[in-house]
Amino acid sequence: MSKIAVINPNMSTGFTNKVGDQAKKIVATDTDVIALNPKFGPDSIEGYYDEAFASVGLLSVIRELEATPEQLTDPIGGYVVACFDDTGVDAARCLSSAPVLGLCEAALRMAAAVSSRFAIVTPMAVSVRPLEHLVGKYGAASQCVVRSAGVRTLDFEGANAGAAYAALKNQAEACLLNDRAEAIVLGCAGMTDIADRLRDELGVPVIDGVSAAVKMIEAMAMLGLRTSKAGAYASPPMKAYHGMFAGFAPSV
């Protein structure tokens, strides 16, 4: 039996429940999923400023999970960071030997396997440039464009969900026509429940980062893959941290 943790780095319990439900729906019957979010941080992650604070919340969750007694008898086989900004992923890989994967990286890998050119559609314009940086980091700049639907991340919940979906679909159709995209990547964890509908209406592959990351991390857990500690993802060296971050000081 494998156990994976799906962590939403922001404080939206609606998003956490949504991504948790999606993860549980697609994993194998012998894979256990836990879905949770931090006890502090922003309501949503829309740009660099939110990301900086949300990454600390993410790390706090992983630190707590890694310190539980269950880790000795029933360890977590992998972590999914359920944010398309891949918030805190590199730092999280330093905290655990279990593999850690963000939504953007997983979605790009999967999109490249089913199309030669694809588009990320993200809610807000402020997220476009950060995602372009990630696309470059993951080596997909020649295949991928990033566009904004012009809505808020939280619009995909509640009364605004219908209008948010319409804006997303309009932008996706523009990407297929104007950018010659062959597939659409959903640039927000909160879109996980609309991927199938959009795929059916557009007639092209639609990649949901939550589903992509969950299935990839499940496979890595089943294969027993671990994060290398030989270089960049080595455990952080012991030193004192001060003020409100004192509790985050590396202890081993």
TORVEX-652746 format. One line per field, with one value per residue (C-alpha): residue number from 1; x, y, z. Coordinates in steps of 0.05 Angstrom, whole numbers. Layout:
N
n = c(NUM / ...);
xx = c(X / ...);
yy = c(Y / ...);
zz = c(Z / ...);
//
This chain:
252
n = c(1 / 2 / 3 / 4 / 5 / 6 / 7 / 8 / 9 / 10 / 11 / 12 / 13 / 14 / 15 / 16 / 17 / 18 / 19 / 20 / 21 / 22 / 23 / 24 / 25 / 26 / 27 / 28 / 29 / 30 / 31 / 32 / 33 / 34 / 35 / 36 / 37 / 38 / 39 / 40 / 41 / 42 / 43 / 44 / 45 / 46 / 47 / 48 / 49 / 50 / 51 / 52 / 53 / 54 / 55 / 56 / 57 / 58 / 59 / 60 / 61 / 62 / 63 / 64 / 65 / 66 / 67 / 68 / 69 / 70 / 71 / 72 / 73 / 74 / 75 / 76 / 77 / 78 / 79 / 80 / 81 / 82 / 83 / 84 / 85 / 86 / 87 / 88 / 89 / 90 / 91 / 92 / 93 / 94 / 95 / 96 / 97 / 98 / 99 / 100 / 101 / 102 / 103 / 104 / 105 / 106 / 107 / 108 / 109 / 110 / 111 / 112 / 113 / 114 / 115 / 116 / 117 / 118 / 119 / 120 / 121 / 122 / 123 / 124 / 125 / 126 / 127 / 128 / 129 / 130 / 131 / 132 / 133 / 134 / 135 / 136 / 137 / 138 / 139 / 140 / 141 / 142 / 143 / 144 / 145 / 146 / 147 / 148 / 149 / 150 / 151 / 152 / 153 / 154 / 155 / 156 / 157 / 158 / 159 / 160 / 161 / 162 / 163 / 164 / 165 / 166 / 167 / 168 / 169 / 170 / 171 / 172 / 173 / 174 / 175 / 176 / 177 / 178 / 179 / 180 / 181 / 182 / 183 / 184 / 185 / 186 / 187 / 188 / 189 / 190 / 191 / 192 / 193 / 194 / 195 / 196 / 197 / 198 / 199 / 200 / 201 / 202 / 203 / 204 / 205 / 206 / 207 / 208 / 209 / 210 / 211 / 212 / 213 / 214 / 215 / 216 / 217 / 218 / 219 / 220 / 221 / 222 / 223 / 224 / 225 / 226 / 227 / 228 / 229 / 230 / 231 / 232 / 233 / 234 / 235 / 236 / 237 / 238 / 239 / 240 / 241 / 242 / 243 / 244 / 245 / 246 / 247 / 248 / 249 / 250 / 251 / 252);
xx = c(0 / 25 / 9 / 14 / 1 / -32 / -19 / -54 / -6 / -61 / -117 / -176 / -207 / -254 / -194 / -163 / -227 / -232 / -161 / -167 / -231 / -199 / -137 / -178 / -219 / -160 / -111 / -107 / -149 / -88 / -63 / -81 / -89 / -87 / -105 / -90 / -70 / -28 / -54 / -30 / -20 / -58 / -128 / -101 / -35 / -35 / 35 / 104 / 82 / 30 / 78 / 132 / 86 / 50 / 116 / 129 / 60 / 74 / 140 / 107 / 59 / 114 / 156 / 98 / 83 / 156 / 159 / 98 / 108 / 71 / 130 / 169 / 116 / 73 / 115 / 89 / 113 / 108 / 82 / 40 / 44 / -26 / -10 / 7 / 62 / 99 / 104 / 162 / 175 / 251 / 254 / 206 / 252 / 305 / 260 / 240 / 269 / 201 / 192 / 158 / 122 / 85 / 27 / 62 / 121 / 75 / 26 / 81 / 113 / 46 / 25 / 90 / 74 / 7 / 19 / 76 / 50 / 6 / -20 / -27 / -89 / -82 / -135 / -99 / -50 / -4 / 11 / 32 / 104 / 118 / 91 / 133 / 194 / 172 / 161 / 232 / 259 / 226 / 252 / 185 / 191 / 193 / 128 / 86 / 52 / 19 / -46 / -93 / -169 / -176 / -211 / -192 / -169 / -225 / -277 / -276 / -313 / -384 / -429 / -376 / -357 / -400 / -372 / -301 / -311 / -336 / -276 / -229 / -262 / -259 / -185 / -172 / -207 / -164 / -101 / -122 / -136 / -83 / -25 / -34 / -39 / -57 / -73 / -94 / -62 / -104 / -61 / -95 / -110 / -180 / -196 / -187 / -262 / -274 / -220 / -265 / -320 / -270 / -238 / -305 / -324 / -258 / -242 / -168 / -129 / -139 / -87 / -105 / -43 / -74 / -88 / -21 / 19 / -21 / -12 / 62 / 76 / 36 / 79 / 143 / 120 / 102 / 171 / 205 / 239 / 270 / 296 / 371 / 409 / 475 / 470 / 420 / 366 / 411 / 382 / 395 / 455 / 443 / 441 / 400 / 338 / 312 / 247 / 183 / 224 / 261 / 220 / 241 / 315 / 346 / 358 / 395);
yy = c(0 / 69 / 134 / 202 / 271 / 324 / 393 / 456 / 512 / 564 / 570 / 554 / 492 / 489 / 480 / 429 / 387 / 393 / 369 / 315 / 288 / 287 / 251 / 198 / 187 / 171 / 132 / 57 / 23 / 7 / 79 / 122 / 197 / 251 / 322 / 382 / 455 / 498 / 531 / 599 / 636 / 670 / 651 / 639 / 644 / 697 / 719 / 723 / 758 / 706 / 651 / 674 / 668 / 605 / 568 / 575 / 545 / 487 / 472 / 474 / 419 / 375 / 385 / 363 / 302 / 281 / 284 / 240 / 170 / 141 / 158 / 101 / 48 / 76 / 129 / 178 / 155 / 222 / 293 / 332 / 408 / 426 / 495 / 509 / 558 / 497 / 537 / 515 / 451 / 456 / 473 / 416 / 367 / 386 / 368 / 297 / 237 / 223 / 252 / 320 / 344 / 408 / 415 / 455 / 408 / 347 / 378 / 401 / 332 / 300 / 352 / 342 / 268 / 280 / 343 / 380 / 449 / 469 / 528 / 540 / 580 / 612 / 654 / 721 / 762 / 770 / 695 / 695 / 716 / 670 / 612 / 631 / 627 / 556 / 536 / 558 / 522 / 457 / 463 / 472 / 544 / 524 / 484 / 524 / 592 / 621 / 660 / 690 / 681 / 747 / 721 / 711 / 643 / 641 / 655 / 581 / 570 / 592 / 640 / 663 / 592 / 594 / 660 / 637 / 574 / 615 / 661 / 601 / 567 / 630 / 638 / 565 / 570 / 631 / 591 / 535 / 585 / 638 / 602 / 537 / 499 / 426 / 416 / 459 / 457 / 483 / 532 / 528 / 472 / 500 / 480 / 405 / 390 / 420 / 386 / 332 / 381 / 427 / 368 / 345 / 415 / 432 / 364 / 366 / 339 / 380 / 367 / 379 / 389 / 357 / 292 / 293 / 304 / 254 / 198 / 213 / 216 / 152 / 117 / 143 / 119 / 50 / 46 / 65 / 126 / 174 / 245 / 247 / 279 / 281 / 354 / 410 / 373 / 353 / 363 / 435 / 444 / 459 / 533 / 580 / 614 / 676 / 711 / 681 / 630 / 601 / 538 / 524 / 518 / 454 / 405 / 348);
zz = c(0 / -18 / 18 / -14 / 15 / -27 / 3 / -19 / 2 / 11 / 62 / 16 / 47 / -13 / -59 / -11 / -11 / -86 / -100 / -47 / -78 / -147 / -121 / -86 / -148 / -194 / -150 / -145 / -92 / -50 / -50 / 11 / 0 / 53 / 32 / 76 / 77 / 125 / 188 / 163 / 97 / 41 / 17 / -53 / -90 / -145 / -161 / -128 / -63 / -44 / -63 / -15 / 46 / 22 / 15 / 90 / 105 / 58 / 92 / 160 / 138 / 111 / 174 / 217 / 174 / 172 / 248 / 262 / 292 / 233 / 188 / 219 / 207 / 150 / 115 / 63 / -5 / -40 / -36 / -86 / -79 / -103 / -132 / -205 / -184 / -156 / -92 / -47 / -86 / -86 / -12 / 4 / -32 / 19 / 77 / 55 / 21 / -9 / -80 / -84 / -147 / -165 / -213 / -266 / -275 / -277 / -326 / -373 / -375 / -390 / -441 / -480 / -486 / -520 / -561 / -594 / -574 / -517 / -477 / -402 / -386 / -317 / -281 / -271 / -313 / -253 / -256 / -329 / -320 / -261 / -301 / -361 / -315 / -294 / -366 / -382 / -320 / -342 / -414 / -448 / -473 / -546 / -539 / -491 / -485 / -423 / -426 / -374 / -371 / -335 / -273 / -199 / -174 / -123 / -177 / -193 / -128 / -111 / -149 / -199 / -222 / -285 / -310 / -293 / -334 / -393 / -391 / -386 / -446 / -488 / -475 / -488 / -555 / -572 / -556 / -602 / -658 / -650 / -615 / -654 / -588 / -593 / -519 / -461 / -392 / -334 / -295 / -227 / -177 / -169 / -241 / -228 / -230 / -299 / -340 / -368 / -387 / -423 / -459 / -485 / -508 / -541 / -571 / -552 / -492 / -429 / -375 / -302 / -260 / -199 / -236 / -271 / -207 / -166 / -217 / -227 / -152 / -141 / -193 / -161 / -93 / -120 / -152 / -87 / -117 / -67 / -74 / -83 / -25 / -63 / -84 / -88 / -48 / 10 / 79 / 102 / 149 / 222 / 240 / 282 / 254 / 290 / 307 / 280 / 240 / 299 / 297 / 226 / 242 / 214 / 271 / 238);
//
